[in-house]
Amino acid sequence: MEIKILGSGCAKCKSLYEITKQAVEALGIEANLVKEEDMMKIISYNVMRTPAIVIDEKVVSQGKEHTVESAKKLIQSLL
């Protein structure tokens, strides 16, 4: 599983990366976690608001703040 956090590097984007990392660890799954800050790559996903979460090349969340629990639920729904 590959999980990308898309964002400009703002505090919310950095926070979402850490929250997602904690969710992956709590679930005990193997995932390649990537923080994507390149605006051209972010635009290629047709994301209108950041931070965004992309799991296995599918945008599953954008412009929303998450908790560890909500991130876990989102990841679990795609397992």
C-alpha positions in Angstrom: 0.0 0.0 0.0 1.3 3.5 -0.9 -0.1 6.5 1.0 0.7 10.0 -0.1 0.0 13.2 1.8 -0.3 16.0 -0.6 0.4 19.6 0.6 2.5 22.6 0.4 4.4 21.9 3.6 2.1 23.9 5.9 1.5 23.0 9.5 -1.8 21.2 8.6 0.0 19.1 6.0 2.8 18.2 8.3 0.3 17.3 11.0 -1.6 15.0 8.7 1.6 13.2 7.7 2.4 12.5 11.4 -1.2 11.5 12.1 -1.3 9.1 9.1 2.1 7.7 10.2 0.7 7.0 13.6 -2.4 5.4 12.1 -0.3 3.1 9.9 1.8 2.1 12.9 -1.3 1.5 15.1 -2.9 -0.7 12.4 0.3 -2.7 12.1 0.3 -2.6 8.3 3.1 -2.1 5.9 2.7 1.1 3.9 5.0 3.3 1.9 4.2 6.8 3.3 5.2 9.7 1.1 4.9 13.5 1.7 4.4 15.2 -1.7 5.0 18.9 -1.8 5.6 19.4 -5.6 2.7 21.5 -6.7 2.7 20.2 -10.3 2.4 16.6 -8.9 -0.4 17.7 -6.5 -2.2 19.4 -9.4 -2.0 16.2 -11.4 -4.3 14.5 -8.9 -7.0 17.2 -9.5 -6.9 18.1 -5.8 -8.5 21.4 -5.1 -7.8 21.6 -1.4 -4.9 20.4 0.7 -3.9 18.6 2.7 -5.0 15.5 0.8 -4.6 11.8 1.2 -4.0 9.5 -1.8 -4.0 5.8 -1.2 -2.8 3.6 -4.0 -3.2 6.5 -6.5 -6.8 7.2 -5.4 -7.6 10.6 -3.7 -9.6 9.6 -0.6 -9.6 12.9 1.3 -8.9 16.5 0.6 -9.0 19.7 2.6 -9.9 17.8 5.8 -8.2 17.5 9.1 -8.0 14.0 10.6 -7.4 12.4 13.9 -5.5 9.2 14.2 -8.8 7.3 14.6 -10.4 8.8 11.5 -7.2 8.2 9.5 -7.2 4.5 10.7 -10.9 4.2 9.6 -10.1 5.6 6.2 -7.1 3.3 5.7 -9.0 0.3 6.9 -11.9 0.9 4.5 -9.4 0.4 1.7 -7.7 -2.7 2.9 
